[in-house]
Amino acid sequence: MSNAAPFVLITGASSGIGQSLALAYLQRGWRVALLARRTDVLQQWLDQLPLELPADQACILGADVGDADSMAEAAAQCTALMGLPDVVIANAGISLGVDTAEREDLDVFAQVLRTNTLGVAHTFHPFIRAMQSRGHGKLVGIASVAGIRGLPGHAAYCASKAAVISYCESLRGELRASGVKVITIAPGYIATPLTARNRYPMPFLMNAEAFAASAMRSIEHSMAYRVIPWPMGIVARLLRILPNALFDRLLQGQPRKHRHKD
């Protein structure tokens, strides 16, 4: 594998969207750094791939994106092993239902924000200065349509993803003149272990492989903001402008996200 091959780092690569993105990039011949807390799962997945991968096409990194120092150490290891990535995809995330009336759920709320929101900043931070110096690079934040409007029982997740959308928008303006692109991908309902536990209807459910292909095209074309799949993008635009009274009426009687303990 030539070092001239483009290079992407993906967090949360041990399952779901992250794993599907990793496979899509590997199939395209990219060099890929896979980052997750569960490195044994990553290694097992790589070993079972029906692909003949050159030894230097993929590397596995262990880190907790919720810990800034852990992520910085992993980024330094990544750069030492494979160089500075062309694309960094901050995908790691968790979805846990909360009830703000319960004290223990406040700690769960903080955990979701630490992973889903701070985890994106922790992932981008170690690469920004180097990408600015190089004059190009792409930072991709995986948000969610759930960040558009709040959903019952889903307060922590919705808040965390709304923050990702605003954070990436802010960072995009900050880095615009440097040649570093900031891209926000907002998935709708994607068939992954994360959504398998949902107890409510999931319109326009998309398989993870199709999502990965669409996301790659969006990243390639440096789209600032993209909702996938496209029908959910129409829904997202409508949700943005829907009056609160009508939105509340639509949610009336709908099942809420179950608590983390359930």
C-alpha positions, 0 to 999 in steps of 0.5 A, spaced: 500 500 500 502 506 497 503 512 502 500 516 496 493 513 498 488 517 501 487 516 509 481 517 513 480 516 521 474 513 523 472 513 530 466 509 533 469 504 528 467 497 531 460 497 529 454 500 526 455 506 521 462 507 523 464 500 521 460 500 514 464 507 513 470 503 514 469 497 510 466 502 504 473 506 504 477 500 505 474 497 498 475 504 495 483 503 497 483 508 502 488 507 508 484 507 514 485 508 521 479 505 525 478 507 532 474 505 538 474 503 545 474 495 543 480 494 539 479 486 540 472 487 536 475 491 531 481 486 530 476 480 529 472 484 524 478 486 520 481 478 520 474 476 518 473 481 512 473 477 505 478 482 503 486 481 501 488 488 505 495 490 504 499 490 511 499 497 512 492 499 509 489 499 516 491 500 523 487 499 529 487 505 535 484 504 542 481 510 545 475 513 549 473 519 545 470 522 551 477 523 554 481 529 551 488 526 553 486 519 550 484 522 544 490 526 543 495 520 544 491 516 539 492 521 534 499 522 535 500 514 534 495 515 528 500 520 525 506 516 527 504 510 524 500 512 518 501 520 517 496 526 517 489 524 515 486 527 509 479 526 512 477 525 520 470 522 521 468 523 528 462 518 528 463 515 535 456 516 539 451 513 544 444 513 545 441 512 552 434 514 554 433 519 560 428 522 565 430 528 568 426 527 574 431 521 576 437 523 579 441 518 576 439 520 569 443 526 570 449 522 570 447 518 564 445 525 560 452 527 562 455 521 559 451 522 552 454 529 552 461 527 553 461 522 548 457 525 543 458 532 543 465 533 546 467 527 543 467 530 536 471 536 539 476 531 542 477 528 535 478 534 531 482 538 536 489 534 535 488 534 527 486 542 526 493 545 527 496 540 522 491 540 517 491 548 517 499 548 516 498 543 510 492 547 507 487 542 506 483 536 510 476 534 512 473 534 518 466 530 518 461 530 524 456 525 524 450 528 527 443 526 527 436 528 524 434 527 532 438 534 533 433 538 529 427 537 534 427 534 541 423 527 542 420 525 548 425 521 553 431 522 548 433 529 551 440 527 552 441 524 545 437 530 541 441 535 545 448 532 544 446 532 536 443 539 536 450 541 539 454 537 534 450 541 528 451 548 531 459 546 533 460 544 526 457 550 523 461 554 528 468 550 526 466 551 519 466 558 519 473 558 523 476 554 518 473 556 512 480 561 510 485 555 511 482 550 506 480 545 512 473 543 510 468 541 516 462 537 514 456 535 518 452 529 516 445 528 519 443 521 519 436 519 519 434 512 521 439 507 520 439 500 521 444 499 526 445 496 533 443 503 536 437 503 533 435 496 533 432 497 541 428 503 539 420 502 540 417 507 535 416 507 528 422 509 524 420 512 517 425 511 511 429 506 515 436 505 511 441 500 511 448 502 514 451 500 507 447 504 503 448 510 508 456 509 508 456 510 500 451 516 500 456 519 506 462 518 502 459 521 496 457 527 500 464 528 504 468 527 497 464 533 494 465 537 501 458 538 502 457 543 508 451 539 511 447 533 509 441 529 511 441 522 509 437 519 506 434 524 502 427 523 504 429 524 511 432 531 509 425 533 506 422 531 513 428 535 517 426 541 513 419 541 515 421 540 522 425 546 522 419 550 520 413 546 524 410 551 529 411 548 536 403 547 537 403 543 531 409 539 533 407 538 540 400 535 537 404 530 532 408 527 538 402 527 543 400 519 545 407 517 541 411 512 545 417 515 548 424 513 548 425 508 553 430 509 559 437 507 559 435 502 565 430 499 561 
